[in-house]
Amino acid sequence: MKVILNTDSNIQGDQALARHVDDVVENALGRFSAQVTRVEVHLSDANAGKAGTADKRCLMEARVEGRQPMVADNDADTVEAAIGGAARKLQRVLDSSLGRLSG
């Protein structure tokens, strides 16, 4: 499962952030690695670096072979919280959808 990180111009997409995203995605979605070929993570800051509540957004898109992409997003006060929330939501989407296939 390949993880691709995309950021807007207001979020610095450095190595530390890429490692954090990889870890969160692997922990939340690792058990789906046989079905999920790629996860695209899109991070944005709605307030362009100014302080604000729930202004960090993470959208995660899982590419499952032979199916339409599955998407989840989350808004939070910090980038890390947005990433974690989106990963948990995407995990539930995959559980629901892929669970039906195997059940």
DAKAPE-V537686 format. One line per field, one symbol per residue. phi: phi as a letter, one per 20 degrees, with the letter a starting at -180 (. if undefined). A space follows every 10 residues. Layout:
phi=???
//
This chain:
phi=.edddccefe cfeeffffff fgfffffedg feffeeebcd dddbcfelnf faeldeccdd ceedgmcfgd cbcbdbfcff ffffffffff gfffgfffff fee
//
